[in-house]
Amino acid sequence: MEETGKKNTAKSTDAAKKPSFVKRAKDFCKGVKAEFKKIIWPNKEELKKQTTAVIVVSVVLGAFIRIYDMLCQFVISFIR
């Protein structure tokens, strides 16, 4: 009978150590808010430069993939 009592207190002690879902959610939100404060947002000029760079790289990469695809199609059709 005493062993059963010890097991129950051990379980209740473990449950007391673990924070509740609400507490963990609040801590998570506080952490997210703190991380957002660390963000350095770009100004308009930097944003334009970065956007232009992304568009240029995307177009060049797309053209490269298209040329490679056409070359592969040509080789496959030549083999057949």
N, CA, C and O atoms as CSV, one atom per row, in Angstrom:
chain,resi,resn,atom,element,x,y,z
A,1,MET,N,N,0.816,-1.180,0.000
A,1,MET,CA,C,0.000,0.000,0.000
A,1,MET,C,C,0.865,1.250,0.000
A,1,MET,O,O,0.517,2.245,-0.636
A,2,GLU,N,N,1.978,1.209,0.701
A,2,GLU,CA,C,2.858,2.363,0.768
A,2,GLU,C,C,3.491,2.643,-0.594
A,2,GLU,O,O,3.687,3.802,-0.961
A,3,GLU,N,N,3.808,1.593,-1.337
A,3,GLU,CA,C,4.422,1.773,-2.647
A,3,GLU,C,C,3.477,2.508,-3.591
A,3,GLU,O,O,3.921,3.329,-4.394
A,4,THR,N,N,2.207,2.229,-3.505
A,4,THR,CA,C,1.233,2.897,-4.351
A,4,THR,C,C,1.219,4.387,-4.034
A,4,THR,O,O,1.120,5.207,-4.948
A,5,GLY,N,N,1.314,4.743,-2.794
A,5,GLY,CA,C,1.330,6.148,-2.386
A,5,GLY,C,C,2.570,6.853,-2.915
A,5,GLY,O,O,2.501,8.020,-3.300
A,6,LYS,N,N,3.692,6.165,-2.938
A,6,LYS,CA,C,4.928,6.756,-3.449
A,6,LYS,C,C,4.828,6.989,-4.947
A,6,LYS,O,O,5.306,8.007,-5.448
A,7,LYS,N,N,4.222,6.074,-5.657
A,7,LYS,CA,C,4.084,6.230,-7.099
A,7,LYS,C,C,3.190,7.428,-7.424
A,7,LYS,O,O,3.487,8.189,-8.345
A,8,ASN,N,N,2.126,7.595,-6.694
A,8,ASN,CA,C,1.220,8.706,-6.948
A,8,ASN,C,C,1.903,10.048,-6.690
A,8,ASN,O,O,1.714,10.995,-7.452
A,9,THR,N,N,2.704,10.136,-5.610
A,9,THR,CA,C,3.389,11.400,-5.340
A,9,THR,C,C,4.456,11.664,-6.388
A,9,THR,O,O,4.712,12.823,-6.717
A,10,ALA,N,N,5.081,10.636,-6.918
A,10,ALA,CA,C,6.083,10.828,-7.960
A,10,ALA,C,C,5.422,11.363,-9.227
A,10,ALA,O,O,5.974,12.235,-9.899
A,11,LYS,N,N,4.265,10.850,-9.545
A,11,LYS,CA,C,3.555,11.328,-10.725
A,11,LYS,C,C,3.108,12.772,-10.534
A,11,LYS,O,O,3.221,13.578,-11.457
A,12,SER,N,N,2.610,13.106,-9.368
A,12,SER,CA,C,2.147,14.466,-9.126
A,12,SER,C,C,3.326,15.439,-9.111
A,12,SER,O,O,3.166,16.596,-9.502
A,13,THR,N,N,4.502,14.999,-8.670
A,13,THR,CA,C,5.686,15.847,-8.682
A,13,THR,C,C,6.122,16.122,-10.111
A,13,THR,O,O,6.491,17.252,-10.433
A,14,ASP,N,N,6.086,15.104,-10.984
A,14,ASP,CA,C,6.439,15.283,-12.383
A,14,ASP,C,C,5.473,16.250,-13.065
A,14,ASP,O,O,5.889,17.086,-13.867
A,15,ALA,N,N,4.194,16.133,-12.748
A,15,ALA,CA,C,3.194,17.002,-13.350
A,15,ALA,C,C,3.391,18.442,-12.877
A,15,ALA,O,O,3.134,19.377,-13.635
A,16,ALA,N,N,3.837,18.630,-11.650
A,16,ALA,CA,C,4.042,19.974,-11.115
A,16,ALA,C,C,5.248,20.637,-11.774
A,16,ALA,O,O,5.271,21.860,-11.908
A,17,LYS,N,N,6.239,19.869,-12.186
A,17,LYS,CA,C,7.441,20.420,-12.817
A,17,LYS,C,C,7.167,20.899,-14.233
A,17,LYS,O,O,7.792,21.859,-14.683
A,18,LYS,N,N,6.262,20.267,-14.940
A,18,LYS,CA,C,5.980,20.608,-16.331
A,18,LYS,C,C,5.024,21.792,-16.387
A,18,LYS,O,O,3.929,21.731,-15.828
A,19,PRO,N,N,5.435,22.887,-17.068
A,19,PRO,CA,C,4.526,24.036,-17.147
A,19,PRO,C,C,3.312,23.730,-18.013
A,19,PRO,O,O,3.356,22.850,-18.873
A,20,SER,N,N,2.250,24.450,-17.783
A,20,SER,CA,C,1.012,24.208,-18.515
A,20,SER,C,C,1.146,24.682,-19.954
A,20,SER,O,O,2.085,25.393,-20.312
A,21,PHE,N,N,0.188,24.273,-20.761
A,21,PHE,CA,C,0.181,24.656,-22.175
A,21,PHE,C,C,0.091,26.169,-22.321
A,21,PHE,O,O,0.772,26.755,-23.162
A,22,VAL,N,N,-0.743,26.802,-21.509
A,22,VAL,CA,C,-0.929,28.256,-21.586
A,22,VAL,C,C,0.382,28.967,-21.255
A,22,VAL,O,O,0.748,29.936,-21.920
A,23,LYS,N,N,1.083,28.493,-20.238
A,23,LYS,CA,C,2.366,29.093,-19.835
A,23,LYS,C,C,3.387,28.946,-20.964
A,23,LYS,O,O,4.098,29.896,-21.292
A,24,ARG,N,N,3.454,27.764,-21.551
A,24,ARG,CA,C,4.401,27.548,-22.661
A,24,ARG,C,C,4.039,28.405,-23.865
A,24,ARG,O,O,4.928,28.919,-24.545
A,25,ALA,N,N,2.742,28.568,-24.141
A,25,ALA,CA,C,2.308,29.392,-25.275
A,25,ALA,C,C,2.670,30.861,-25.033
A,25,ALA,O,O,3.131,31.541,-25.950
A,26,LYS,N,N,2.468,31.346,-23.821
A,26,LYS,CA,C,2.826,32.725,-23.497
A,26,LYS,C,C,4.333,32.930,-23.627
A,26,LYS,O,O,4.771,33.948,-24.163
A,27,ASP,N,N,5.124,31.985,-23.147
A,27,ASP,CA,C,6.584,32.083,-23.258
A,27,ASP,C,C,7.012,32.083,-24.719
A,27,ASP,O,O,7.920,32.819,-25.103
A,28,PHE,N,N,6.366,31.266,-25.523
A,28,PHE,CA,C,6.678,31.216,-26.958
A,28,PHE,C,C,6.379,32.563,-27.610
A,28,PHE,O,O,7.190,33.070,-28.386
A,29,CYS,N,N,5.229,33.141,-27.303
A,29,CYS,CA,C,4.857,34.431,-27.890
A,29,CYS,C,C,5.814,35.530,-27.456
A,29,CYS,O,O,6.164,36.398,-28.256
A,30,LYS,N,N,6.239,35.503,-26.207
A,30,LYS,CA,C,7.217,36.486,-25.735
A,30,LYS,C,C,8.538,36.337,-26.490
A,30,LYS,O,O,9.177,37.332,-26.832
A,31,GLY,N,N,8.943,35.103,-26.747
A,31,GLY,CA,C,10.173,34.859,-27.491
A,31,GLY,C,C,10.079,35.350,-28.924
A,31,GLY,O,O,11.028,35.929,-29.452
A,32,VAL,N,N,8.935,35.119,-29.552
A,32,VAL,CA,C,8.730,35.586,-30.930
A,32,VAL,C,C,8.776,37.109,-30.974
A,32,VAL,O,O,9.392,37.688,-31.869
A,33,LYS,N,N,8.131,37.754,-30.019
A,33,LYS,CA,C,8.119,39.215,-29.960
A,33,LYS,C,C,9.541,39.760,-29.779
A,33,LYS,O,O,9.910,40.752,-30.408
A,34,ALA,N,N,10.329,39.121,-28.930
A,34,ALA,CA,C,11.712,39.554,-28.705
A,34,ALA,C,C,12.547,39.399,-29.976
A,34,ALA,O,O,13.379,40.254,-30.280
A,35,GLU,N,N,12.330,38.320,-30.713
A,35,GLU,CA,C,13.078,38.104,-31.951
A,35,GLU,C,C,12.680,39.119,-33.017
A,35,GLU,O,O,13.534,39.572,-33.779
A,36,PHE,N,N,11.409,39.482,-33.085
A,36,PHE,CA,C,10.954,40.475,-34.066
A,36,PHE,C,C,11.580,41.841,-33.787
A,36,PHE,O,O,11.821,42.613,-34.716
A,37,LYS,N,N,11.841,42.140,-32.531
A,37,LYS,CA,C,12.476,43.413,-32.193
A,37,LYS,C,C,13.920,43.467,-32.685
A,37,LYS,O,O,14.460,44.555,-32.885
A,38,LYS,N,N,14.556,42.310,-32.885
A,38,LYS,CA,C,15.940,42.251,-33.338
A,38,LYS,C,C,16.080,42.427,-34.848
A,38,LYS,O,O,17.188,42.636,-35.343
A,39,ILE,N,N,14.984,42.347,-35.580
A,39,ILE,CA,C,15.037,42.415,-37.034
A,39,ILE,C,C,15.394,43.826,-37.479
A,39,ILE,O,O,14.849,44.810,-36.977
A,40,ILE,N,N,16.325,43.907,-38.437
A,40,ILE,CA,C,16.679,45.189,-39.043
A,40,ILE,C,C,16.029,45.214,-40.415
A,40,ILE,O,O,16.454,44.502,-41.325
A,41,TRP,N,N,14.994,46.037,-40.563
A,41,TRP,CA,C,14.253,46.092,-41.810
A,41,TRP,C,C,14.995,46.971,-42.806
A,41,TRP,O,O,15.537,48.007,-42.422
A,42,PRO,N,N,15.033,46.576,-44.093
A,42,PRO,CA,C,15.731,47.395,-45.096
A,42,PRO,C,C,14.938,48.653,-45.443
A,42,PRO,O,O,13.712,48.690,-45.339
A,43,ASN,N,N,15.688,49.693,-45.862
A,43,ASN,CA,C,14.991,50.900,-46.322
A,43,ASN,C,C,14.580,50.695,-47.781
A,43,ASN,O,O,14.849,49.642,-48.358
A,44,LYS,N,N,13.927,51.698,-48.383
A,44,LYS,CA,C,13.389,51.540,-49.733
A,44,LYS,C,C,14.478,51.246,-50.763
A,44,LYS,O,O,14.296,50.401,-51.639
A,45,GLU,N,N,15.607,51.942,-50.657
A,45,GLU,CA,C,16.681,51.755,-51.638
A,45,GLU,C,C,17.256,50.337,-51.565
A,45,GLU,O,O,17.456,49.692,-52.594
A,46,GLU,N,N,17.516,49.864,-50.368
A,46,GLU,CA,C,18.026,48.499,-50.202
A,46,GLU,C,C,17.007,47.477,-50.701
A,46,GLU,O,O,17.373,46.481,-51.325
A,47,LEU,N,N,15.737,47.726,-50.423
A,47,LEU,CA,C,14.684,46.817,-50.843
A,47,LEU,C,C,14.609,46.735,-52.364
A,47,LEU,O,O,14.434,45.648,-52.915
A,48,LYS,N,N,14.741,47.884,-53.056
A,48,LYS,CA,C,14.734,47.894,-54.518
A,48,LYS,C,C,15.912,47.109,-55.076
A,48,LYS,O,O,15.752,46.320,-56.007
A,49,LYS,N,N,17.109,47.326,-54.503
A,49,LYS,CA,C,18.307,46.615,-54.972
A,49,LYS,C,C,18.166,45.109,-54.785
A,49,LYS,O,O,18.490,44.334,-55.685
A,50,GLN,N,N,17.687,44.702,-53.625
A,50,GLN,CA,C,17.546,43.278,-53.341
A,50,GLN,C,C,16.468,42.640,-54.210
A,50,GLN,O,O,16.631,41.513,-54.676
A,51,THR,N,N,15.373,43.354,-54.427
A,51,THR,CA,C,14.304,42.837,-55.277
A,51,THR,C,C,14.785,42.683,-56.707
A,51,THR,O,O,14.494,41.679,-57.358
A,52,THR,N,N,15.528,43.683,-57.205
A,52,THR,CA,C,16.083,43.620,-58.552
A,52,THR,C,C,17.039,42.438,-58.674
A,52,THR,O,O,17.010,41.713,-59.669
A,53,ALA,N,N,17.878,42.245,-57.676
A,53,ALA,CA,C,18.827,41.130,-57.712
A,53,ALA,C,C,18.093,39.791,-57.759
A,53,ALA,O,O,18.491,38.899,-58.508
A,54,VAL,N,N,17.043,39.641,-56.980
A,54,VAL,CA,C,16.283,38.384,-56.969
A,54,VAL,C,C,15.628,38.139,-58.321
A,54,VAL,O,O,15.640,37.016,-58.825
A,55,ILE,N,N,15.059,39.186,-58.908
A,55,ILE,CA,C,14.401,39.032,-60.212
A,55,ILE,C,C,15.412,38.681,-61.291
A,55,ILE,O,O,15.163,37.795,-62.109
A,56,VAL,N,N,16.562,39.371,-61.303
A,56,VAL,CA,C,17.596,39.100,-62.317
A,56,VAL,C,C,18.114,37.673,-62.182
A,56,VAL,O,O,18.223,36.957,-63.178
A,57,VAL,N,N,18.429,37.258,-60.975
A,57,VAL,CA,C,18.946,35.899,-60.773
A,57,VAL,C,C,17.885,34.869,-61.172
A,57,VAL,O,O,18.220,33.838,-61.754
A,58,SER,N,N,16.631,35.131,-60.873
A,58,SER,CA,C,15.560,34.193,-61.234
A,58,SER,C,C,15.425,34.066,-62.745
A,58,SER,O,O,15.262,32.963,-63.266
A,59,VAL,N,N,15.493,35.200,-63.452
A,59,VAL,CA,C,15.371,35.166,-64.914
A,59,VAL,C,C,16.565,34.450,-65.536
A,59,VAL,O,O,16.395,33.634,-66.442
A,60,VAL,N,N,17.769,34.748,-65.057
A,60,VAL,CA,C,18.968,34.101,-65.601
A,60,VAL,C,C,18.927,32.603,-65.324
A,60,VAL,O,O,19.224,31.808,-66.216
A,61,LEU,N,N,18.574,32.213,-64.141
A,61,LEU,CA,C,18.495,30.789,-63.811
A,61,LEU,C,C,17.408,30.105,-64.628
A,61,LEU,O,O,17.601,28.986,-65.103
A,62,GLY,N,N,16.265,30.769,-64.796
A,62,GLY,CA,C,15.196,30.205,-65.623
A,62,GLY,C,C,15.637,30.014,-67.059
A,62,GLY,O,O,15.331,28.991,-67.673
A,63,ALA,N,N,16.362,30.998,-67.608
A,63,ALA,CA,C,16.877,30.887,-68.980
A,63,ALA,C,C,17.884,29.744,-69.084
A,63,ALA,O,O,17.875,28.993,-70.059
A,64,PHE,N,N,18.745,29.615,-68.090
A,64,PHE,CA,C,19.730,28.530,-68.093
A,64,PHE,C,C,19.031,27.167,-68.073
A,64,PHE,O,O,19.406,26.263,-68.820
A,65,ILE,N,N,18.034,27.025,-67.232
A,65,ILE,CA,C,17.299,25.753,-67.151
A,65,ILE,C,C,16.579,25.468,-68.462
A,65,ILE,O,O,16.547,24.324,-68.917
A,66,ARG,N,N,16.002,26.499,-69.073
A,66,ARG,CA,C,15.292,26.324,-70.354
A,66,ARG,C,C,16.259,25.886,-71.452
A,66,ARG,O,O,15.943,24.983,-72.227
A,67,ILE,N,N,17.430,26.514,-71.525
A,67,ILE,CA,C,18.429,26.145,-72.542
A,67,ILE,C,C,18.904,24.719,-72.302
A,67,ILE,O,O,19.032,23.944,-73.249
A,68,TYR,N,N,19.165,24.367,-71.057
A,68,TYR,CA,C,19.602,23.009,-70.727
A,68,TYR,C,C,18.523,21.994,-71.102
A,68,TYR,O,O,18.837,20.922,-71.618
A,69,ASP,N,N,17.264,22.321,-70.848
A,69,ASP,CA,C,16.156,21.440,-71.185
A,69,ASP,C,C,16.055,21.251,-72.705
A,69,ASP,O,O,15.863,20.133,-73.185
A,70,MET,N,N,16.184,22.342,-73.450
A,70,MET,CA,C,16.127,22.245,-74.913
A,70,MET,C,C,17.284,21.395,-75.449
A,70,MET,O,O,17.111,20.609,-76.381
A,71,LEU,N,N,18.457,21.564,-74.846
A,71,LEU,CA,C,19.618,20.775,-75.257
A,71,LEU,C,C,19.379,19.290,-74.982
A,71,LEU,O,O,19.682,18.444,-75.824
A,72,CYS,N,N,18.844,18.979,-73.820
A,72,CYS,CA,C,18.550,17.579,-73.485
A,72,CYS,C,C,17.505,17.005,-74.439
A,72,CYS,O,O,17.637,15.860,-74.873
A,73,GLN,N,N,16.481,17.766,-74.770
A,73,GLN,CA,C,15.459,17.299,-75.716
A,73,GLN,C,C,16.073,17.032,-77.089
A,73,GLN,O,O,15.740,16.043,-77.742
A,74,PHE,N,N,16.970,17.915,-77.520
A,74,PHE,CA,C,17.621,17.735,-78.805
A,74,PHE,C,C,18.464,16.460,-78.821
A,74,PHE,O,O,18.420,15.694,-79.783
A,75,VAL,N,N,19.226,16.239,-77.761
A,75,VAL,CA,C,20.080,15.046,-77.682
A,75,VAL,C,C,19.217,13.791,-77.669
A,75,VAL,O,O,19.528,12.821,-78.360
A,76,ILE,N,N,18.133,13.798,-76.889
A,76,ILE,CA,C,17.267,12.615,-76.821
A,76,ILE,C,C,16.597,12.346,-78.155
A,76,ILE,O,O,16.500,11.191,-78.569
A,77,SER,N,N,16.131,13.387,-78.839
A,77,SER,CA,C,15.501,13.192,-80.135
A,77,SER,C,C,16.529,12.744,-81.187
A,77,SER,O,O,16.181,12.020,-82.119
A,78,PHE,N,N,17.778,13.168,-81.042
A,78,PHE,CA,C,18.837,12.767,-81.970
A,78,PHE,C,C,19.179,11.284,-81.784
A,78,PHE,O,O,19.473,10.585,-82.754
A,79,ILE,N,N,19.139,10.809,-80.532
A,79,ILE,CA,C,19.448,9.397,-80.230
A,79,ILE,C,C,18.362,8.483,-80.773
A,79,ILE,O,O,18.669,7.383,-81.233
A,80,ARG,N,N,17.134,8.889,-80.736
A,80,ARG,CA,C,16.020,8.052,-81.189
A,80,ARG,C,C,16.136,7.904,-82.633
A,80,ARG,O,O,15.309,7.237,-83.254
